[in-house]
């Protein structure tokens, strides 16, 4: 664990970010009191379209409704 003052951290921020990304534990302190730890953000494993092609075809809401369904929907029956 390496500890830096706020002033030293501001001066060397890009180097400290690289060190944190490399796995080092970086602590920033106010005076001699540690206050924060610099850690990399975890990469998200979320993927859009993960189930594409596996769920089948859903309803097409832009298709015209059948006349009977449309009458029920509009309440004219």
Rosetta blueprint (number, residue, H / E / L):
1 X L
2 X E
3 X E
4 X E
5 X E
6 X H
7 X H
8 X H
9 X H
10 X H
11 X H
12 X L
13 X H
14 X H
15 X H
16 X H
17 X H
18 X H
19 X H
20 X H
21 X H
22 X L
23 X L
24 X L
25 X L
26 X E
27 X E
28 X E
29 X E
30 X E
31 X L
32 X L
33 X E
34 X E
35 X E
36 X E
37 X E
38 X E
39 X L
40 X L
41 X L
42 X L
43 X L
44 X L
45 X L
46 X L
47 X L
48 X L
49 X L
50 X L
51 X L
52 X L
53 X L
54 X L
55 X L
56 X L
57 X L
58 X L
59 X L
60 X L
61 X L
62 X L
63 X L
64 X L
65 X L
66 X L
67 X H
68 X H
69 X H
70 X H
71 X H
72 X H
73 X H
74 X H
75 X L
76 X L
77 X L
